[in-house]
């Protein structure tokens, strides 16, 4: 039965990851390209230049060029021109007339791949018919493996779980419940956390190679990919984590050293060294992910580390509580472990709420983004699961507060051991009881045996009453023990529910790490295509915020030659506003391609754009559309 539950639970985790695993998400945003997508050029462009909104890496990606038939053309190796990390350049050979497809793939600052494709035309001999479908097919062929995405997600869940066992386990053994250091099960759990973190980190380096390069899982052990990953920022962070884990190894040996480690107090240097090392390890997930990109990184990185620490202390502590403390029968040990961990859990929940709220605000930015983006939807799912976890924790805390906050044994000492009984004498002629009679009465009161049988004549009734009272005292003690056992069973079930929900949260977190932050999606440049039966106009407004923007307009005549585009005018209006129309000055960047660099659009919100394209001498085509600036 237990094995069946574990298999079903593992299947649930894999299903969650499979539902949200895709080979790539957009994190860095492409701002502009040269040549312009859809551009038509009389002569061969000298290079391909991509500009992004943040530094990117190309060691695991690249730029590829294909002709109109899908044949690959050799071009220069991608590089950062003049060391500018947000730009990627590849030189081009002299190209003949025809249509060409560019596919590109780079690694954004948060270690995730970004890819895309566009077309351009040289001369008038080629045709753009079917170019879009060819670009989509070529990009799909380089899109990566879904299997790699699923395995990579499982590795992230494993990493978070093992960090919880390691960090939370060490805190639990060193501070919350030192007696657990003598538990074989407790030692195994902490060492599994350490070994699992090492394995997940090494696997992360290997999987990052095939994930970022869009290769199948079979290529995971290629030395070249290991080398390329280690040259990236992500690889540097994971190497630092491995070094920190190596430093943690002797500290764990000290924690569990000796036949009875719980009888030995830990030195202050150990507490300082271990605290510093584990805290440093908690920084590595954020430095290799979203926390070190975007806005307010100076606050986001430490907030993410606190979030990881709080998660580890709570979830790792729950595992140790269930495995080491709750199976015990000594009420004092139960109360000590449960009460101390209850405080840790409460502080951890508070830290998770504060840091999680800050990160959600930073990565989402608006209720619209929370509702309309994959990241926002995953975050909502995580919040719902977290709320369920807090409810389960509240049940656990209610049991703790109701049953394990006091030490009833101390009160029972006064109730269960009454003063020695003094027999009552009736009449002056009565004979004083013997010492042996008093002893028997006292013993019977304490043991709860029928004292009436040990008394004489009239004393029997009184002794019987006393004996009955002693029996009630011991019955109360037995009831107390039965109640404790019942409450411990309830607490075990509540803790088990917390652990199940926690693994679901870790699975959702793994998908969040892989998803593009909602704010990133919402801050992409404006990109739209205005269409008519005679001409299409591609419009790109970057970065798409109120203020200075680079505006690109590329006219693509339908069924005509590139020379038929003779002029273009653009007008911007703000619906419902008294602001007069804006007319950006345009200059020719290439045949059919006009630009207005750093044009100031003063207000955010909805705008209407009107483009007038002159074809030939007098044929003017008017196209309109709407866009929104942030």
DONULO-571225 format. One record per residue (C-alpha): residue number from 1; residue in one letter; x, y, z. Coordinates in Angstrom, 3 decimals, decimal comma, padded with zeros to 6 digits, always signed. Layout:
  num  residuo         x         y         z
  NUM        A         X         Y         Z
...
END
This chain:
  num  residuo         x         y         z
    1        X  +000,000  +000,000  +000,000
    2        X  +002,783  +002,441  +000,901
    3        X  +004,640  +001,661  -002,346
    4        X  +001,457  +002,261  -004,351
    5        X  +000,991  +005,649  -002,697
    6        X  +004,575  +006,647  -003,443
    7        X  +004,228  +005,650  -007,107
    8        X  +000,958  +007,577  -007,413
    9        X  +002,497  +010,599  -005,718
   10        X  +005,535  +010,543  -008,032
   11        X  +003,197  +010,285  -011,019
   12        X  +001,341  +013,377  -009,777
   13        X  +004,572  +015,379  -009,551
   14        X  +005,680  +014,299  -013,049
   15        X  +002,243  +015,111  -014,458
   16        X  +002,375  +018,588  -012,947
   17        X  +005,783  +019,193  -014,482
   18        X  +004,826  +017,702  -017,831
   19        X  +001,798  +019,963  -018,065
   20        X  +003,939  +023,061  -017,661
   21        X  +007,211  +021,973  -019,248
   22        X  +008,170  +023,547  -022,530
   23        X  +011,629  +023,760  -024,046
   24        X  +011,935  +027,536  -023,947
   25        X  +010,328  +030,714  -022,653
   26        X  +011,112  +034,311  -023,523
   27        X  +012,938  +036,072  -020,687
   28        X  +015,271  +038,522  -022,396
   29        X  +013,352  +040,601  -024,959
   30        X  +014,524  +041,248  -028,511
   31        X  +014,290  +044,959  -029,228
   32        X  +015,520  +045,407  -032,808
   33        X  +017,304  +043,506  -035,545
   34        X  +019,440  +044,364  -038,529
   35        X  +018,365  +043,556  -041,148
   36        X  +014,823  +044,530  -040,231
   37        X  +012,334  +041,622  -040,245
   38        X  +010,609  +041,598  -043,611
   39        X  +013,074  +044,124  -045,002
   40        X  +013,996  +044,268  -048,691
   41        X  +017,519  +045,313  -049,682
   42        X  +019,076  +046,133  -053,023
   43        X  +022,472  +044,879  -051,822
   44        X  +023,587  +042,199  -049,378
   45        X  +023,552  +043,342  -045,707
   46        X  +027,023  +043,129  -044,130
   47        X  +025,894  +041,538  -040,842
   48        X  +023,103  +040,311  -038,612
   49        X  +022,790  +042,377  -035,431
   50        X  +020,365  +041,586  -032,591
   51        X  +019,698  +044,049  -029,766
   52        X  +018,153  +042,868  -026,472
   53        X  +016,900  +044,598  -023,341
   54        X  +019,469  +042,830  -021,123
   55        X  +022,809  +041,044  -021,505
   56        X  +022,588  +037,628  -023,168
   57        X  +025,010  +034,766  -023,797
   58        X  +025,601  +032,963  -027,073
   59        X  +027,956  +030,119  -026,154
   60        X  +025,077  +027,611  -026,143
   61        X  +022,965  +029,332  -028,783
   62        X  +023,840  +031,015  -032,045
   63        X  +022,575  +032,658  -035,214
   64        X  +021,789  +030,604  -038,310
   65        X  +021,012  +031,727  -041,862
   66        X  +019,006  +029,740  -044,440
   67        X  +018,114  +030,424  -048,065
   68        X  +014,582  +030,283  -049,438
   69        X  +014,796  +026,492  -049,844
   70        X  +015,857  +025,864  -046,237
   71        X  +019,548  +025,251  -047,014
   72        X  +021,892  +026,506  -044,298
   73        X  +024,470  +029,171  -045,196
   74        X  +027,749  +029,561  -043,281
   75        X  +028,071  +032,878  -041,466
   76        X  +030,451  +034,382  -038,895
   77        X  +030,501  +033,153  -035,305
   78        X  +028,202  +035,174  -033,004
   79        X  +029,918  +037,665  -030,732
   80        X  +029,224  +040,743  -028,622
   81        X  +030,302  +043,828  -030,634
   82        X  +032,631  +046,046  -028,589
   83        X  +031,876  +043,886  -025,549
   84        X  +028,240  +045,028  -025,412
   85        X  +026,487  +042,100  -023,734
   86        X  +023,002  +043,117  -024,884
   87        X  +023,961  +042,883  -028,575
   88        X  +024,873  +039,854  -030,695
   89        X  +026,501  +040,123  -034,114
   90        X  +027,364  +037,684  -036,917
   91        X  +029,049  +038,753  -040,148
   92        X  +027,466  +037,731  -043,454
   93        X  +029,036  +036,658  -046,739
   94        X  +027,898  +038,373  -049,934
   95        X  +024,387  +037,148  -050,548
   96        X  +022,736  +036,809  -053,951
   97        X  +019,227  +037,861  -054,803
   98        X  +016,566  +035,900  -052,966
   99        X  +014,695  +035,383  -049,703
  100        X  +016,558  +034,456  -046,510
  101        X  +015,531  +033,167  -043,092
  102        X  +017,398  +034,003  -039,861
  103        X  +016,917  +031,857  -036,756
  104        X  +018,559  +032,826  -033,480
  105        X  +018,847  +031,441  -029,975
  106        X  +020,554  +033,101  -026,997
  107        X  +020,632  +032,569  -023,230
  108        X  +019,078  +035,299  -021,111
  109        X  +020,533  +036,522  -017,832
  110        X  +018,273  +034,190  -015,814
  111        X  +019,787  +031,143  -017,625
  112        X  +016,795  +030,448  -019,879
  113        X  +016,969  +030,263  -023,687
  114        X  +015,273  +032,792  -025,947
  115        X  +014,766  +032,128  -029,645
  116        X  +013,087  +033,544  -032,707
  117        X  +013,171  +033,839  -036,498
  118        X  +012,631  +036,450  -039,183
  119        X  +012,991  +036,837  -042,929
  120        X  +014,457  +039,420  -045,289
  121        X  +014,948  +039,741  -049,026
  122        X  +017,909  +040,788  -051,149
  123        X  +017,205  +042,261  -054,592
  124        X  +014,026  +041,693  -056,596
  125        X  +014,574  +038,161  -057,807
  126        X  +013,183  +036,351  -054,781
  127        X  +009,679  +035,839  -053,492
  128        X  +008,372  +036,221  -049,964
  129        X  +005,591  +033,716  -050,599
  130        X  +005,832  +030,936  -048,025
  131        X  +008,768  +032,609  -046,228
  132        X  +006,829  +032,889  -042,979
  133        X  +005,916  +029,205  -043,003
  134        X  +009,541  +028,266  -043,755
  135        X  +010,786  +030,416  -040,865
  136        X  +008,266  +028,790  -038,495
  137        X  +009,322  +025,303  -039,618
  138        X  +013,045  +026,007  -039,243
  139        X  +012,506  +027,533  -035,791
  140        X  +010,390  +024,568  -034,732
  141        X  +013,176  +022,190  -035,755
  142        X  +015,508  +024,041  -033,385
  143        X  +012,963  +024,398  -030,575
  144        X  +014,386  +021,766  -028,246
  145        X  +012,997  +018,630  -026,651
  146        X  +009,929  +018,488  -024,413
  147        X  +011,537  +015,507  -022,667
  148        X  +014,491  +017,701  -021,726
  149        X  +012,074  +020,304  -020,355
  150        X  +010,304  +017,708  -018,181
  151        X  +013,554  +016,184  -016,874
  152        X  +014,947  +019,649  -016,194
  153        X  +011,802  +020,491  -014,219
  154        X  +012,095  +017,304  -012,163
  155        X  +015,703  +018,188  -011,395
  156        X  +014,610  +021,580  -010,052
  157        X  +011,979  +019,956  -007,820
  158        X  +014,670  +017,581  -006,560
  159        X  +017,001  +020,510  -005,876
  160        X  +014,427  +022,424  -003,807
  161        X  +013,438  +019,276  -001,891
  162        X  +017,049  +018,359  -001,124
  163        X  +017,878  +021,899  -000,030
  164        X  +014,940  +021,652  +002,379
  165        X  +016,216  +018,380  +003,837
  166        X  +019,768  +019,715  +004,148
  167        X  +019,180  +023,229  +005,505
  168        X  +016,015  +022,462  +007,457
  169        X  +017,450  +019,188  +008,749
  170        X  +020,628  +020,791  +010,090
  171        X  +018,650  +023,554  +011,840
  172        X  +016,281  +020,988  +013,325
  173        X  +019,090  +018,767  +014,645
  174        X  +021,283  +021,583  +015,920
  175        X  +018,717  +023,938  +017,465
  176        X  +015,168  +022,603  +017,547
  177        X  +015,695  +019,011  +018,707
  178        X  +019,328  +018,169  +019,540
  179        X  +018,281  +014,726  +020,826
  180        X  +017,528  +013,847  +017,213
  181        X  +021,241  +013,791  +016,429
  182        X  +021,296  +010,278  +017,865
  183        X  +018,505  +009,144  +015,531
  184        X  +019,709  +006,998  +012,659
  185        X  +016,714  +008,057  +010,562
  186        X  +017,465  +011,733  +011,211
  187        X  +021,084  +011,335  +010,167
  188        X  +020,072  +009,545  +006,977
  189        X  +017,613  +012,320  +006,069
  190        X  +020,225  +015,079  +006,459
  191        X  +022,860  +013,154  +004,502
  192        X  +020,310  +012,398  +001,772
  193        X  +019,696  +016,154  +001,598
  194        X  +023,414  +016,843  +001,158
  195        X  +023,977  +014,094  -001,437
  196        X  +020,757  +014,997  -003,275
  197        X  +021,747  +018,658  -003,509
  198        X  +025,120  +017,683  -004,989
  199        X  +023,497  +015,328  -007,504
  200        X  +020,811  +017,852  -008,500
  201        X  +023,449  +020,566  -008,977
  202        X  +025,678  +018,415  -011,192
  203        X  +022,614  +017,249  -013,135
  204        X  +021,596  +020,893  -013,504
  205        X  +024,885  +021,683  -015,240
  206        X  +024,452  +018,751  -017,618
  207        X  +020,794  +019,465  -018,366
  208        X  +021,383  +023,192  -018,873
  209        X  +023,615  +022,303  -021,819
  210        X  +021,010  +020,339  -023,784
  211        X  +018,192  +022,620  -022,624
  212        X  +019,862  +025,855  -023,678
  213        X  +021,289  +024,434  -026,922
  214        X  +017,947  +022,786  -027,885
  215        X  +019,516  +019,334  -028,135
  216        X  +017,997  +015,923  -027,360
  217        X  +018,490  +014,295  -023,969
  218        X  +020,987  +011,807  -025,446
  219        X  +023,525  +014,645  -025,759
  220        X  +023,472  +015,347  -022,014
  221        X  +026,943  +013,873  -021,369
  222        X  +028,799  +015,721  -024,121
  223        X  +031,945  +017,341  -022,734
  224        X  +031,570  +020,381  -025,006
  225        X  +028,225  +021,244  -023,433
  226        X  +029,642  +020,925  -019,910
  227        X  +032,448  +023,275  -020,880
  228        X  +030,097  +025,790  -022,476
  229        X  +027,772  +025,809  -019,454
  230        X  +030,692  +026,333  -017,083
  231        X  +031,599  +029,429  -019,123
  232        X  +028,212  +030,991  -018,424
  233        X  +027,051  +032,927  -015,391
  234        X  +024,678  +030,088  -014,524
  235        X  +027,584  +027,633  -014,553
  236        X  +029,664  +029,895  -012,311
  237        X  +026,879  +030,025  -009,702
  238        X  +026,473  +026,235  -009,690
  239        X  +030,213  +025,714  -009,279
  240        X  +030,125  +028,052  -006,271
  241        X  +027,280  +025,965  -004,837
  242        X  +029,340  +022,785  -005,227
  243        X  +032,248  +024,434  -003,406
  244        X  +029,928  +025,462  -000,564
  245        X  +028,548  +021,926  -000,359
  246        X  +032,098  +020,600  -000,102
  247        X  +032,672  +022,950  +002,848
  248        X  +029,445  +021,689  +004,430
  249        X  +030,611  +018,062  +004,426
  250        X  +033,028  +018,297  +007,403
  251        X  +030,495  +020,435  +009,280
  252        X  +027,956  +017,615  +009,030
  253        X  +030,574  +015,178  +010,285
  254        X  +031,008  +017,341  +013,379
  255        X  +027,225  +017,510  +013,868
  256        X  +026,912  +013,726  +014,059
  257        X  +030,330  +012,830  +015,465
  258        X  +030,612  +010,359  +018,359
  259        X  +028,473  +007,500  +019,650
  260        X  +026,197  +009,913  +021,558
  261        X  +026,378  +013,255  +019,721
  262        X  +023,368  +014,716  +021,553
  263        X  +025,307  +014,668  +024,821
  264        X  +027,922  +016,984  +023,314
  265        X  +027,152  +020,669  +022,797
  266        X  +028,109  +022,210  +019,475
  267        X  +030,926  +024,808  +019,588
  268        X  +030,200  +028,413  +018,683
  269        X  +032,567  +028,309  +015,705
  270        X  +030,522  +025,441  +014,257
  271        X  +027,269  +027,364  +014,603
  272        X  +028,799  +030,424  +012,919
  273        X  +030,465  +028,467  +010,103
  274        X  +027,414  +026,318  +009,401
  275        X  +025,037  +029,271  +009,465
  276        X  +027,214  +031,224  +007,039
  277        X  +027,668  +028,279  +004,661
  278        X  +024,009  +027,295  +004,519
  279        X  +022,969  +030,924  +004,106
  280        X  +025,389  +031,270  +001,197
  281        X  +023,917  +028,132  -000,405
  282        X  +020,447  +029,658  -000,112
  283        X  +021,591  +032,586  -002,286
  284        X  +022,519  +030,372  -005,245
  285        X  +019,015  +029,602  -006,637
  286        X  +018,230  +033,307  -006,909
  287        X  +021,604  +034,238  -008,379
  288        X  +021,104  +031,601  -011,085
  289        X  +017,505  +032,632  -011,802
  290        X  +014,999  +035,472  -011,844
  291        X  +016,069  +037,222  -008,653
  292        X  +019,218  +038,700  -010,183
  293        X  +017,435  +040,138  -013,227
  294        X  +014,918  +042,909  -013,650
  295        X  +014,214  +045,669  -011,153
  296        X  +015,315  +046,048  -007,526
  297        X  +017,848  +043,208  -007,674
  298        X  +019,585  +044,631  -004,607
  299        X  +016,502  +043,691  -002,599
  300        X  +015,363  +040,754  -004,708
  301        X  +018,467  +038,593  -004,231
  302        X  +018,476  +038,667  -000,390
  303        X  +014,670  +038,345  -000,371
  304        X  +014,940  +035,217  -002,504
  305        X  +017,600  +033,800  -000,163
  306        X  +015,348  +034,420  +002,847
  307        X  +012,501  +032,756  +000,950
  308        X  +014,652  +029,670  +000,313
  309        X  +015,792  +029,565  +003,946
  310        X  +012,234  +029,874  +005,251
  311        X  +011,026  +027,169  +002,871
  312        X  +013,848  +024,857  +003,929
  313        X  +013,390  +025,448  +007,654
  314        X  +009,674  +024,792  +007,450
  315        X  +009,481  +021,884  +005,009
  316        X  +012,737  +020,223  +006,029
  317        X  +011,756  +020,618  +009,663
  318        X  +008,380  +019,018  +008,940
  319        X  +010,097  +015,940  +007,536
  320        X  +012,340  +015,652  +010,607
  321        X  +009,382  +016,263  +012,918
  322        X  +007,424  +013,445  +011,288
  323        X  +010,365  +011,034  +011,118
  324        X  +012,244  +011,721  +014,363
  325        X  +009,947  +013,345  +016,944
  326        X  +006,396  +012,087  +016,421
  327        X  +007,312  +008,373  +016,584
  328        X  +008,629  +008,901  +020,153
  329        X  +006,618  +007,963  +023,239
  330        X  +008,364  +010,111  +025,843
  331        X  +005,929  +013,020  +026,442
  332        X  +008,727  +015,397  +027,446
  333        X  +010,612  +014,771  +024,193
  334        X  +007,397  +015,133  +022,209
  335        X  +006,572  +018,462  +023,813
  336        X  +010,091  +019,812  +023,423
  337        X  +010,338  +018,974  +019,709
  338        X  +006,789  +019,996  +018,832
  339        X  +006,826  +023,293  +020,746
  340        X  +010,182  +024,442  +019,408
  341        X  +009,352  +023,557  +015,826
  342        X  +006,000  +025,300  +016,145
  343        X  +007,874  +028,569  +016,708
  344        X  +010,182  +027,895  +013,737
  345        X  +007,186  +027,121  +011,526
  346        X  +005,378  +030,315  +012,495
  347        X  +008,427  +032,497  +011,780
  348        X  +009,023  +030,659  +008,475
  349        X  +005,443  +031,240  +007,313
  350        X  +005,738  +034,950  +008,104
  351        X  +009,017  +035,167  +006,153
  352        X  +007,499  +033,281  +003,205
  353        X  +004,512  +035,623  +003,068
  354        X  +006,618  +038,804  +003,164
  355        X  +009,337  +037,728  +000,710
  356        X  +006,900  +035,924  -001,582
  357        X  +004,664  +038,984  -001,726
  358        X  +007,615  +041,205  -002,647
  359        X  +008,806  +038,820  -005,369
  360        X  +005,295  +038,483  -006,776
  361        X  +004,924  +042,264  -006,983
  362        X  +008,343  +042,592  -008,615
  363        X  +007,801  +039,849  -011,196
  364        X  +004,131  +040,507  -011,987
  365        X  +003,577  +044,228  -011,582
  366        X  -000,187  +044,370  -012,250
  367        X  -003,425  +042,453  -011,810
  368        X  -003,765  +042,273  -015,594
  369        X  -000,420  +040,507  -015,887
  370        X  -001,419  +038,183  -013,045
  371        X  -004,523  +037,176  -014,980
  372        X  -003,253  +037,121  -018,556
  373        X  +000,232  +035,538  -018,383
  374        X  +001,422  +031,985  -017,795
  375        X  +003,596  +033,222  -014,947
  376        X  +000,625  +034,916  -013,309
  377        X  -001,564  +031,829  -013,613
  378        X  +001,144  +029,631  -012,111
  379        X  +001,586  +032,137  -009,307
  380        X  -002,150  +032,022  -008,573
  381        X  -001,964  +028,219  -008,418
  382        X  +000,964  +028,468  -006,023
  383        X  -000,905  +030,955  -003,828
  384        X  -003,913  +028,637  -003,650
  385        X  -001,684  +025,692  -002,722
  386        X  +000,136  +027,832  -000,159
  387        X  -003,188  +028,846  +001,386
  388        X  -004,089  +025,153  +001,692
  389        X  -000,703  +024,553  +003,305
  390        X  -001,280  +027,326  +005,837
  391        X  -004,700  +025,859  +006,683
  392        X  -003,129  +022,436  +007,248
  393        X  -000,449  +024,090  +009,388
  394        X  -003,154  +025,870  +011,369
  395        X  -004,722  +022,507  +012,218
  396        X  -001,315  +021,276  +013,381
  397        X  -000,771  +024,382  +015,455
  398        X  -004,227  +024,052  +017,035
  399        X  -003,344  +020,539  +018,188
  400        X  -000,018  +021,779  +019,552
  401        X  -001,583  +024,699  +021,424
  402        X  -004,394  +022,582  +022,840
  403        X  -002,414  +019,552  +023,922
  404        X  +001,324  +020,062  +023,946
  405        X  +001,881  +023,551  +025,352
  406        X  +001,632  +022,430  +029,002
  407        X  +003,247  +019,663  +030,973
  408        X  +000,380  +017,886  +032,783
  409        X  +002,716  +015,418  +034,488
  410        X  +003,877  +018,177  +036,820
  411        X  +000,284  +018,824  +037,967
  412        X  -000,500  +015,142  +038,305
  413        X  +002,280  +014,746  +040,876
  414        X  +000,097  +016,608  +043,363
  415        X  -003,136  +014,854  +042,431
  416        X  -001,996  +011,255  +042,165
  417        X  +000,094  +010,970  +045,342
  418        X  -002,185  +011,932  +048,269
  419        X  -001,086  +012,446  +051,835
  420        X  -000,859  +009,258  +053,929
  421        X  -004,303  +008,316  +055,227
  422        X  -004,984  +008,635  +058,954
  423        X  -007,717  +006,225  +060,069
  424        X  -010,618  +007,802  +061,944
  425        X  -011,234  +006,422  +065,491
  426        X  -014,797  +006,006  +066,641
  427        X  -015,351  +006,059  +070,412
  428        X  -012,897  +006,439  +073,267
  429        X  -012,495  +002,722  +073,689
  430        X  -011,365  +002,172  +070,192
  431        X  -007,973  +000,744  +069,807
  432        X  -005,461  +002,865  +067,902
  433        X  -004,545  +001,286  +064,637
  434        X  -001,281  -000,439  +064,322
  435        X  +001,528  +000,832  +062,220
  436        X  +001,025  -002,012  +059,809
  437        X  -002,612  -001,030  +059,384
  438        X  -001,646  +002,558  +058,527
  439        X  +000,933  +001,270  +056,067
  440        X  -001,588  -000,930  +054,372
  441        X  -004,046  +001,941  +054,073
  442        X  -001,410  +004,263  +052,608
  443        X  -000,290  +001,669  +050,129
  444        X  -003,808  +000,931  +049,076
  445        X  -004,486  +004,600  +048,435
  446        X  -001,450  +004,967  +046,237
  447        X  -001,897  +001,752  +044,332
  448        X  -005,643  +002,039  +044,016
  449        X  -006,261  -001,470  +045,388
  450        X  -009,378  -002,179  +047,421
  451        X  -008,397  -000,580  +050,740
  452        X  -011,654  -001,666  +052,262
  453        X  -010,388  -005,212  +052,221
  454        X  -007,320  -004,180  +054,195
  455        X  -009,215  -002,179  +056,835
  456        X  -011,141  -003,446  +059,910
  457        X  -014,858  -003,379  +060,390
  458        X  -016,079  +000,217  +060,203
  459        X  -012,853  +001,345  +058,580
  460        X  -013,689  -000,765  +055,554
  461        X  -016,183  +001,730  +054,161
  462        X  -013,823  +004,668  +054,496
  463        X  -010,978  +002,657  +053,096
  464        X  -013,142  +001,598  +050,192
  465        X  -013,918  +005,209  +049,399
  466        X  -010,256  +006,085  +049,513
  467        X  -009,356  +003,156  +047,353
  468        X  -011,945  +004,170  +044,810
  469        X  -010,470  +007,661  +044,742
  470        X  -006,979  +006,291  +044,072
  471        X  -008,366  +004,192  +041,237
  472        X  -009,954  +007,289  +039,691
  473        X  -006,593  +009,096  +039,827
  474        X  -004,890  +006,327  +037,917
  475        X  -007,761  +006,089  +035,467
  476        X  -007,297  +009,805  +034,794
  477        X  -003,599  +009,221  +034,141
  478        X  -004,439  +006,445  +031,698
  479        X  -006,994  +008,659  +029,965
  480        X  -004,355  +011,394  +029,736
  481        X  -001,937  +009,012  +028,037
  482        X  -004,662  +007,781  +025,665
  483        X  -005,513  +011,385  +024,767
  484        X  -001,844  +012,157  +024,091
  485        X  -001,577  +009,154  +021,773
  486        X  -004,739  +010,216  +019,929
  487        X  -003,494  +013,782  +019,488
  488        X  -000,113  +012,566  +018,237
  489        X  -001,882  +010,477  +015,602
  490        X  -003,901  +013,505  +014,550
  491        X  -000,757  +015,604  +014,409
  492        X  +000,945  +012,993  +012,235
  493        X  -001,929  +013,096  +009,760
  494        X  -001,857  +016,897  +009,689
  495        X  +001,901  +016,971  +009,136
  496        X  +001,554  +014,367  +006,368
  497        X  -001,024  +016,595  +004,658
  498        X  +001,383  +019,542  +004,924
  499        X  +004,148  +017,506  +003,280
  500        X  +001,914  +016,407  +000,386
  501        X  +000,835  +019,995  -000,308
  502        X  +004,453  +021,146  +000,048
  503        X  +005,604  +018,843  -002,755
  504        X  +002,856  +020,223  -004,997
  505        X  +004,099  +023,739  -004,204
  506        X  +007,674  +022,723  -005,050
  507        X  +006,448  +021,390  -008,397
  508        X  +004,676  +024,653  -009,201
  509        X  +007,770  +026,584  -008,086
  510        X  +009,899  +024,592  -010,535
  511        X  +007,553  +025,647  -013,352
  512        X  +007,640  +029,268  -012,157
  513        X  +011,438  +029,233  -012,332
  514        X  +011,142  +028,183  -015,973
  515        X  +008,407  +030,658  -016,926
  516        X  +008,944  +034,170  -018,185
  517        X  +008,112  +036,692  -015,431
  518        X  +004,813  +038,403  -016,147
  519        X  +006,440  +041,819  -016,029
  520        X  +008,891  +040,686  -018,741
  521        X  +006,060  +039,551  -020,987
  522        X  +004,126  +042,740  -020,368
  523        X  +007,166  +044,920  -021,112
  524        X  +007,902  +043,530  -024,570
  525        X  +008,164  +046,080  -027,399
  526        X  +005,058  +046,898  -029,394
  527        X  +004,975  +044,668  -032,454
  528        X  +002,078  +044,622  -034,901
  529        X  +001,273  +044,184  -038,581
  530        X  -001,213  +046,438  -040,355
  531        X  -002,753  +044,740  -043,392
  532        X  -004,582  +045,763  -046,541
  533        X  -005,145  +044,092  -049,883
  534        X  -002,296  +046,108  -051,415
  535        X  +000,351  +046,372  -048,718
  536        X  +001,292  +045,090  -045,271
  537        X  +003,205  +047,272  -042,804
  538        X  +005,220  +045,752  -039,945
  539        X  +005,410  +048,154  -036,971
  540        X  +007,915  +047,840  -034,113
  541        X  +008,004  +050,399  -031,275
  542        X  +010,765  +049,682  -028,766
  543        X  +010,970  +049,567  -025,805
  544        X  +007,230  +050,271  -025,851
  545        X  +007,081  +052,627  -022,863
  546        X  +006,120  +056,280  -022,561
  547        X  +009,120  +058,356  -023,594
  548        X  +011,806  +057,874  -026,223
  549        X  +011,172  +054,944  -028,586
  550        X  +012,827  +053,602  -031,717
  551        X  +010,068  +053,192  -034,310
  552        X  +010,446  +050,933  -037,355
  553        X  +007,969  +050,679  -040,238
  554        X  +008,494  +048,150  -043,017
  555        X  +006,114  +048,175  -045,986
  556        X  +005,591  +044,840  -047,776
  557        X  +003,601  +045,342  -051,010
  558        X  +001,310  +042,490  -051,962
  559        X  +001,956  +041,311  -055,527
  560        X  +004,236  +044,278  -056,292
  561        X  +007,945  +044,974  -056,448
  562        X  +009,853  +046,727  -053,708
  563        X  +010,351  +049,812  -055,877
  564        X  +006,612  +050,547  -055,787
  565        X  +006,874  +051,972  -052,198
  566        X  +007,737  +055,617  -052,778
  567        X  +006,724  +057,376  -049,528
  568        X  +005,347  +056,854  -046,032
  569        X  +003,766  +059,035  -043,350
  570        X  +002,830  +058,129  -039,779
  571        X  +000,399  +059,822  -037,401
  572        X  -000,243  +059,000  -033,718
  573        X  -003,404  +060,064  -031,912
  574        X  -004,644  +059,474  -028,376
  575        X  -008,335  +058,546  -028,348
  576        X  -010,441  +060,686  -026,032
  577        X  -007,670  +063,234  -025,542
  578        X  -007,314  +066,841  -026,704
  579        X  -003,664  +066,161  -027,531
  580        X  -003,041  +067,109  -031,184
  581        X  -001,877  +064,332  -033,539
  582        X  +001,823  +063,468  -033,437
  583        X  +003,713  +063,034  -036,698
  584        X  +007,065  +061,280  -036,161
  585        X  +009,717  +062,338  -038,682
  586        X  +010,720  +059,365  -040,820
  587        X  +013,906  +058,622  -042,681
  588        X  +014,572  +055,840  -045,150
  589        X  +016,569  +052,977  -043,661
  590        X  +016,213  +050,697  -046,673
  591        X  +013,802  +049,952  -049,498
  592        X  +010,336  +050,070  -047,943
  593        X  +011,885  +050,427  -044,467
  594        X  +011,454  +053,695  -042,571
  595        X  +012,625  +054,568  -039,055
  596        X  +012,058  +057,283  -036,465
  597        X  +014,795  +056,890  -033,831
  598        X  +014,242  +057,983  -030,212
  599        X  +010,883  +059,601  -030,904
  600        X  +009,194  +060,851  -027,722
  601        X  +005,681  +059,498  -027,147
  602        X  +004,747  +061,425  -024,013
  603        X  +001,963  +059,408  -022,357
  604        X  +001,273  +055,770  -021,533
  605        X  -002,004  +054,109  -022,433
  606        X  -003,862  +053,395  -025,644
  607        X  -002,826  +055,073  -028,906
  608        X  -004,080  +054,905  -032,467
  609        X  -001,620  +054,744  -035,335
  610        X  -002,338  +055,715  -038,934
  611        X  +000,170  +054,812  -041,658
  612        X  -000,092  +056,246  -045,179
  613        X  +001,925  +054,332  -047,765
  614        X  +002,352  +055,735  -051,263
  615        X  +002,663  +053,066  -053,955
  616        X  +003,980  +054,274  -057,279
  617        X  +003,242  +057,876  -058,140
  618        X  -000,199  +058,556  -056,681
  619        X  -001,686  +055,419  -055,122
  620        X  -001,984  +056,064  -051,355
  621        X  -003,030  +053,280  -049,001
  622        X  -004,161  +054,162  -045,446
  623        X  -003,811  +051,604  -042,655
  624        X  -004,841  +052,051  -039,022
  625        X  -004,382  +050,158  -035,792
  626        X  -004,176  +050,523  -032,013
  627        X  -001,426  +049,814  -029,518
  628        X  -000,760  +050,353  -025,829
  629        X  +002,287  +051,938  -024,223
  630        X  +003,277  +051,131  -020,656
END
